């Protein structure tokens, strides 16, 4: 179905087809035979052009509506279809294709990484609404747009037949154009989400942290205000439609009335036309709407934001939130201290070798630092694993002694105890990772 200004038009009716060369004769014949009469409500004029130089189809639809009052309302819709969607005419086109492929490879990597994270740590980060949900929506739109892009590429190849006399060619061109336009809508909305996600990383300074927290805290209050605003907006739109809808074109439909009063909030309204159409009632209508919308409702939004920002400032004074810049600097400081500790330990063990590597301009200085850090970390992890294994063996011996003395077997609580072979953890435990073993060794 096609949505026009005065109605929704479904398939059906009469169809006339003619080539472009003989169009004048066919139009004259249609006019003489009274093909369009007083009962006609809409006429669709569809045609397409092809540019062989650009390999570009241009699909055009002209809609003529005949409302009951006798006027004719035209509407024009033009859509283009490129047969070569990804040309390779230079280095720029190659870079463009490479960037598209890289983006979708990153999407696949992010999906796999997030699945692995959820497998290990569960869905705790999705318990409350926040940036993780925005990331999921963003990835889903990327997947949908990628599948849609591939489907459109196949559709463009299959929709255009070799014989241009195919009667279904025009309808296929129209369907392909609509599908390509839908793809653009998805990509556009996804791009909006990508830019919104920049707020996730703006917490570089304290001022930006406060702004971000204020925006997050004000979402519920703004949503409640939006419900009130929609109710008031719809009420004034109905009043304007009934008051001057028969005399002013912009108020002749509900959609037009809503659009007009929203524009009136920002001063874009023909005040004199409303007053001439409805007199004192039109004047009171516009004045009432401007007072309620601008002086009350918009100022209410400003008051909500000011109050939320004040609360955030008080919370920041009591419990300051570390900025990302501070977190980065703190992490670099810890790594530097760890590096200095490793370097000092190795210098004490190998003073001669350290002095040789520390000579200015020696290329091996960097190699020596990296090798020292990796070697020390591997030694600590091995020591931590050995200490943990020894502690578990002692615990197993204590359990065997208690069971031998007649105590209640711990196997009733923890499951079967390994009797032979390589040591295995209890079923109720989780094997520690290498990072956990290293942290335990450092703590000891």
C-alpha positions as CSV (number, residue, x, y, z in Angstrom):
1,X,0.0,0.0,0.0
2,X,1.0,3.6,-0.6
3,X,0.3,6.3,1.9
4,X,-0.8,9.6,0.4
5,X,-1.9,12.9,1.9
6,X,-5.6,12.0,1.9
7,X,-5.6,8.3,2.3
8,X,-3.9,4.9,2.1
9,X,-4.1,3.3,-1.3
10,X,-3.9,-0.5,-1.8
11,X,-3.3,-2.5,-5.0
12,X,-6.0,-2.6,-7.6
13,X,-7.7,-0.3,-10.1
14,X,-6.8,0.1,-13.8
15,X,-3.4,0.0,-15.4
16,X,-2.1,1.5,-18.7
17,X,1.3,0.8,-20.0
18,X,3.1,2.6,-22.9
19,X,6.6,3.2,-24.1
20,X,8.3,6.5,-23.6
21,X,8.5,7.3,-27.3
22,X,4.7,7.0,-27.8
23,X,3.7,8.6,-24.5
24,X,2.1,11.7,-26.1
25,X,-0.3,9.6,-28.2
26,X,-1.2,7.4,-25.2
27,X,-1.9,10.4,-22.9
28,X,-4.2,11.9,-25.6
29,X,-6.0,8.6,-25.9
30,X,-6.5,8.3,-22.1
31,X,-7.8,11.9,-22.0
32,X,-10.3,11.3,-24.9
33,X,-11.6,8.1,-23.4
34,X,-12.3,9.8,-20.0
35,X,-10.0,7.3,-18.2
36,X,-9.9,9.9,-15.3
37,X,-13.3,10.9,-14.2
38,X,-15.1,12.3,-11.1
39,X,-14.8,9.0,-9.3
40,X,-11.0,8.8,-9.6
41,X,-9.2,9.4,-6.4
42,X,-5.5,8.7,-7.2
43,X,-3.3,8.2,-10.3
44,X,0.2,6.7,-10.1
45,X,2.7,7.6,-12.8
46,X,5.7,5.3,-12.6
47,X,8.7,5.4,-15.0
48,X,12.5,4.7,-14.9
49,X,15.5,6.0,-16.6
50,X,18.9,4.4,-17.1
51,X,22.3,6.1,-17.4
52,X,24.7,3.7,-19.1
53,X,27.8,5.9,-18.3
54,X,27.1,5.6,-14.5
55,X,25.3,2.3,-14.6
56,X,22.5,4.0,-12.6
57,X,18.8,3.4,-12.7
58,X,16.5,6.3,-11.7
59,X,13.1,5.2,-10.4
60,X,10.4,7.9,-10.3
61,X,6.9,7.8,-8.9
62,X,4.5,10.7,-9.3
63,X,1.3,10.5,-7.2
64,X,-1.7,12.6,-8.1
65,X,-4.5,12.7,-5.5
66,X,-8.0,13.9,-6.3
67,X,-9.7,14.8,-2.9
68,X,-13.4,15.5,-2.7
69,X,-13.1,19.3,-2.9
70,X,-11.8,19.1,-6.4
71,X,-8.1,20.0,-6.1
72,X,-5.2,17.9,-7.4
73,X,-2.4,17.2,-4.9
74,X,0.9,16.0,-6.6
75,X,3.8,14.2,-4.9
76,X,7.1,13.2,-6.3
77,X,9.4,10.4,-5.1
78,X,12.7,9.7,-6.9
79,X,15.1,6.9,-6.0
80,X,18.3,5.8,-7.6
81,X,19.8,2.3,-8.0
82,X,23.5,1.8,-8.8
83,X,24.3,-1.5,-10.5
84,X,27.9,-1.2,-9.5
85,X,27.6,-0.6,-5.7
86,X,31.3,-1.1,-5.0
87,X,33.3,0.1,-8.0
88,X,37.1,-0.5,-8.1
89,X,38.3,2.5,-10.1
90,X,41.2,3.7,-7.9
91,X,42.9,3.5,-4.6
92,X,40.1,5.4,-2.9
93,X,37.5,2.7,-3.9
94,X,39.9,-0.1,-2.7
95,X,40.4,1.7,0.7
96,X,36.6,2.1,1.0
97,X,36.0,-1.6,0.5
98,X,38.8,-2.5,2.9
99,X,37.4,-0.2,5.6
100,X,33.9,-1.9,5.2
101,X,35.5,-5.4,5.5
102,X,37.6,-4.3,8.5
103,X,34.5,-2.9,10.3
104,X,32.6,-6.1,9.9
105,X,35.6,-8.2,11.0
106,X,35.7,-6.1,14.1
107,X,32.0,-6.7,14.7
108,X,32.6,-10.5,14.5
109,X,35.6,-10.2,16.9
110,X,33.5,-8.2,19.4
111,X,30.7,-10.8,19.2
112,X,33.0,-13.7,19.9
113,X,34.8,-11.7,22.7
114,X,31.5,-10.9,24.4
115,X,30.3,-14.5,24.1
116,X,33.5,-15.7,25.8
117,X,33.1,-13.1,28.5
118,X,29.5,-14.1,29.2
119,X,30.6,-17.8,29.2
120,X,33.2,-17.1,31.9
121,X,31.5,-14.4,34.1
122,X,27.8,-14.7,33.3
123,X,25.3,-12.0,32.3
124,X,25.9,-9.8,35.4
125,X,26.8,-6.7,33.3
126,X,23.4,-6.9,31.7
127,X,21.4,-6.9,34.9
128,X,20.6,-3.2,34.8
129,X,20.2,-1.0,31.7
130,X,23.3,0.8,30.7
131,X,26.0,1.0,28.0
132,X,26.3,-2.8,27.6
133,X,22.7,-2.8,26.3
134,X,23.6,0.0,23.9
135,X,26.6,-2.0,22.7
136,X,24.3,-5.0,22.1
137,X,21.8,-2.9,20.1
138,X,24.7,-1.4,18.1
139,X,26.1,-4.9,17.3
140,X,22.7,-6.2,16.3
141,X,22.2,-3.3,13.9
142,X,25.6,-4.0,12.4
143,X,24.6,-7.6,11.8
144,X,21.3,-6.6,10.3
145,X,22.9,-4.0,8.1
146,X,25.5,-6.5,6.9
147,X,23.0,-9.2,6.1
148,X,20.8,-6.5,4.4
149,X,23.8,-5.2,2.4
150,X,24.6,-8.7,1.2
151,X,21.0,-9.4,0.3
152,X,20.7,-6.1,-1.6
153,X,23.9,-6.9,-3.5
154,X,22.3,-10.1,-4.7
155,X,19.0,-8.4,-5.3
156,X,20.6,-5.8,-7.6
157,X,22.3,-8.6,-9.6
158,X,19.1,-10.6,-10.0
159,X,16.4,-7.8,-10.3
160,X,17.7,-6.4,-13.5
161,X,17.2,-8.8,-16.4
162,X,19.1,-8.9,-19.7
163,X,16.0,-8.1,-21.7
164,X,14.7,-4.6,-21.0
165,X,11.3,-5.5,-22.3
166,X,10.5,-7.5,-19.2
167,X,7.1,-6.3,-17.9
168,X,8.1,-6.9,-14.3
169,X,11.2,-4.8,-14.7
170,X,9.7,-1.6,-13.3
171,X,8.2,-3.2,-10.2
172,X,11.5,-5.0,-9.5
173,X,13.4,-1.7,-9.8
174,X,10.9,-0.1,-7.4
175,X,11.3,-3.0,-4.9
176,X,15.1,-2.9,-5.1
177,X,15.0,0.9,-4.5
178,X,12.9,0.5,-1.4
179,X,15.2,-2.2,-0.1
180,X,18.2,0.0,-0.6
181,X,16.5,2.9,1.1
182,X,15.7,0.6,4.1
183,X,19.4,-0.3,4.3
184,X,20.3,3.4,4.5
185,X,17.8,3.9,7.3
186,X,19.4,1.1,9.3
187,X,22.9,2.4,8.7
188,X,21.9,5.9,9.6
189,X,20.3,4.9,12.9
190,X,23.4,2.7,13.7
191,X,25.6,5.7,13.0
192,X,23.6,7.8,15.5
193,X,24.2,5.1,18.2
194,X,27.9,5.2,17.4
195,X,28.1,8.9,18.0
196,X,26.0,8.6,21.2
197,X,28.4,6.0,22.5
198,X,31.1,8.8,22.6
199,X,29.4,9.8,25.9
200,X,30.7,6.5,27.3
201,X,34.3,7.8,26.9
202,X,34.0,11.5,27.8
203,X,34.9,11.0,31.5
204,X,38.4,12.3,31.0
205,X,38.1,15.2,33.4
206,X,36.0,15.8,36.5
207,X,33.6,18.2,34.8
208,X,32.8,15.7,32.1
209,X,32.3,13.0,34.7
210,X,29.7,15.2,36.4
211,X,28.0,15.9,33.1
212,X,27.8,12.2,32.3
213,X,26.4,11.3,35.7
214,X,23.8,14.1,35.5
215,X,22.6,12.9,32.1
216,X,22.2,9.3,33.3
217,X,20.4,10.3,36.5
218,X,18.0,12.6,34.7
219,X,16.7,9.9,32.3
220,X,13.8,8.8,34.5
221,X,12.7,12.3,35.2
222,X,12.9,13.3,31.6
223,X,10.9,10.2,30.6
224,X,8.2,11.1,33.1
225,X,8.1,14.6,31.7
226,X,7.9,13.3,28.1
227,X,4.7,11.5,28.9
228,X,3.2,14.8,30.2
229,X,4.5,16.7,27.2
230,X,2.9,14.2,24.7
231,X,-0.5,14.5,26.4
232,X,-0.4,18.3,26.3
233,X,0.9,18.3,22.8
234,X,-1.8,16.0,21.5
235,X,-4.5,18.1,23.3
236,X,-3.4,21.3,21.7
237,X,-3.0,19.6,18.3
238,X,-6.6,18.4,18.4
239,X,-7.8,21.9,19.3
240,X,-5.9,23.5,16.5
241,X,-7.2,20.9,14.0
242,X,-10.8,21.5,15.0
243,X,-10.4,25.3,15.3
244,X,-8.6,26.3,12.0
245,X,-8.2,23.0,10.2
246,X,-10.7,23.9,7.5
247,X,-9.1,27.2,6.7
248,X,-5.3,26.8,7.2
249,X,-3.5,24.1,5.2
250,X,-0.9,23.3,7.9
251,X,-3.7,22.5,10.4
252,X,-5.8,20.4,8.0
253,X,-4.6,17.1,9.3
254,X,-3.6,15.8,12.8
255,X,0.0,15.2,11.7
256,X,0.2,18.7,10.2
257,X,-1.3,20.2,13.3
258,X,1.2,18.5,15.6
259,X,4.1,19.5,13.4
260,X,2.9,23.1,13.2
261,X,2.6,23.7,17.0
262,X,6.0,22.0,17.6
263,X,7.5,24.5,15.2
264,X,5.5,27.3,17.0
265,X,7.4,26.5,20.1
266,X,10.5,27.9,18.4
267,X,8.8,30.9,16.8
268,X,8.1,29.4,13.3
269,X,4.4,30.1,13.1
270,X,2.2,32.3,11.0
271,X,0.5,34.1,13.9
272,X,-1.5,36.5,11.8
273,X,-3.0,33.7,9.6
274,X,-4.3,31.9,12.7
275,X,-5.8,35.1,14.1
276,X,-7.5,35.9,10.7
277,X,-8.9,32.4,10.5
278,X,-10.3,32.1,14.1
279,X,-10.3,35.7,15.5
280,X,-9.8,36.1,19.2
281,X,-10.0,32.3,19.7
282,X,-7.0,31.8,17.4
283,X,-5.1,34.5,19.4
284,X,-5.9,32.8,22.7
285,X,-5.0,29.4,21.3
286,X,-1.5,30.3,20.2
287,X,-0.8,32.4,23.3
288,X,-2.0,29.5,25.5
289,X,0.2,27.0,23.7
290,X,3.3,29.2,23.8
291,X,2.9,29.9,27.5
292,X,2.3,26.2,28.4
293,X,5.0,24.8,26.1
294,X,7.8,27.4,26.3
295,X,7.3,29.1,29.6
296,X,6.2,26.1,31.7
297,X,7.2,22.7,30.1
298,X,10.6,23.7,28.7
299,X,11.6,25.5,31.9
300,X,10.5,22.4,33.8
301,X,13.1,20.4,31.8
302,X,15.8,23.0,32.6
303,X,14.8,22.8,36.3
304,X,15.1,19.0,36.3
305,X,18.6,19.2,34.8
306,X,19.7,21.9,37.3
307,X,18.5,19.9,40.3
308,X,20.1,16.7,39.1
309,X,23.4,18.4,38.4
310,X,23.3,19.9,41.9
311,X,22.8,16.5,43.4
312,X,25.7,15.1,41.3
313,X,28.0,17.9,42.5
314,X,27.2,17.1,46.1
315,X,27.9,13.4,45.6
316,X,31.2,14.2,43.8
317,X,32.3,16.4,46.7
318,X,31.6,13.5,49.2
319,X,32.8,10.6,47.0
320,X,34.8,11.7,44.0
321,X,34.6,9.4,41.0
322,X,38.0,8.8,39.5
323,X,38.2,10.0,35.9
324,X,39.6,7.9,33.1
325,X,42.7,10.1,32.9
326,X,43.3,9.4,36.6
327,X,42.7,5.7,36.1
328,X,45.2,5.6,33.2
329,X,47.8,7.5,35.2
330,X,47.4,5.3,38.2
331,X,47.7,2.2,36.1
332,X,50.9,3.5,34.5
333,X,52.3,4.4,38.0
334,X,51.7,0.9,39.2
335,X,53.3,-0.6,36.2
336,X,56.3,1.7,36.6
337,X,56.7,0.7,40.3
338,X,56.5,-3.0,39.3
339,X,59.1,-2.5,36.7
340,X,61.4,-0.7,39.1
341,X,61.0,-3.5,41.6
342,X,61.9,-6.1,39.1
343,X,64.9,-4.1,37.8
344,X,66.2,-3.6,41.3
345,X,65.9,-7.3,42.2
346,X,67.8,-8.3,39.1
347,X,70.4,-5.6,39.5
348,X,71.2,-7.0,43.0
349,X,71.6,-10.6,41.6
350,X,73.6,-9.7,38.5
351,X,75.4,-6.4,39.1
352,X,78.1,-6.9,36.4
353,X,75.6,-7.9,33.7
354,X,73.2,-5.1,34.7
355,X,76.0,-2.5,34.5
356,X,76.9,-3.7,31.0
357,X,73.4,-3.5,29.7
358,X,72.8,-0.1,31.3
359,X,75.5,1.6,29.2
360,X,74.1,4.6,27.3
361,X,73.3,3.8,23.6
362,X,73.2,0.0,24.2
363,X,70.5,-1.6,22.0
364,X,70.3,-4.6,24.4
365,X,69.0,-2.3,27.2
366,X,65.4,-2.7,26.0
367,X,65.8,-6.4,25.4
368,X,67.3,-6.8,28.9
369,X,64.3,-5.0,30.5
370,X,61.7,-7.0,28.7
371,X,63.4,-10.3,29.3
372,X,63.8,-9.5,33.0
373,X,60.1,-8.7,33.4
374,X,58.9,-11.8,31.6
375,X,61.4,-14.1,33.4
376,X,60.4,-12.7,36.9
377,X,56.7,-13.1,36.2
378,X,57.2,-16.7,35.1
379,X,59.2,-17.5,38.2
380,X,56.5,-16.0,40.4
381,X,53.7,-17.9,38.7
382,X,55.6,-21.2,39.1
383,X,56.3,-20.5,42.7
384,X,52.7,-19.7,43.4
385,X,51.5,-22.8,41.6
386,X,54.0,-24.9,43.7
387,X,52.9,-23.3,47.0
388,X,49.2,-23.9,46.2
389,X,49.8,-27.5,45.3
390,X,51.7,-28.1,48.5
391,X,48.9,-26.5,50.6
392,X,46.3,-28.7,48.9
393,X,48.4,-31.8,49.6
394,X,48.5,-30.9,53.3
395,X,44.8,-30.4,53.3
396,X,44.2,-33.8,51.7
397,X,46.4,-35.4,54.4
398,X,44.4,-33.7,57.2
399,X,41.1,-34.9,55.6
400,X,42.4,-38.5,55.5
401,X,43.5,-38.3,59.1
402,X,40.1,-37.1,60.2
403,X,38.2,-39.8,58.3
404,X,40.6,-42.4,59.7
405,X,39.8,-41.2,63.2
406,X,36.1,-41.7,62.8
407,X,35.1,-38.2,61.8
408,X,32.3,-37.5,59.4
409,X,33.7,-38.0,55.9
410,X,34.0,-34.7,54.0
411,X,33.2,-36.6,50.9
412,X,29.5,-36.5,52.0
413,X,29.7,-32.7,51.7
414,X,32.2,-32.1,48.9
415,X,31.7,-35.1,46.7
416,X,34.0,-38.1,46.0
417,X,37.7,-37.7,47.0
418,X,40.3,-38.6,44.4
419,X,42.2,-41.7,45.6
420,X,45.0,-42.0,43.2
421,X,46.7,-40.5,40.2
422,X,47.3,-36.8,39.5
423,X,45.9,-34.3,42.0
424,X,42.5,-32.9,41.1
425,X,40.5,-30.1,42.7
426,X,37.4,-30.7,44.7
427,X,34.2,-30.6,42.7
428,X,32.9,-27.6,44.7
429,X,36.1,-25.6,43.8
430,X,37.1,-23.7,40.8
431,X,40.6,-24.1,39.5
432,X,42.5,-20.7,39.9
433,X,43.8,-19.0,36.8
434,X,47.5,-18.1,36.3
435,X,46.7,-14.5,37.2
436,X,45.1,-15.6,40.5
437,X,48.1,-17.7,41.4
438,X,50.4,-14.8,40.7
439,X,48.4,-12.5,42.9
440,X,48.3,-15.0,45.8
441,X,52.1,-15.4,45.6
442,X,52.6,-11.6,45.7
443,X,50.2,-11.4,48.7
444,X,52.2,-14.1,50.6
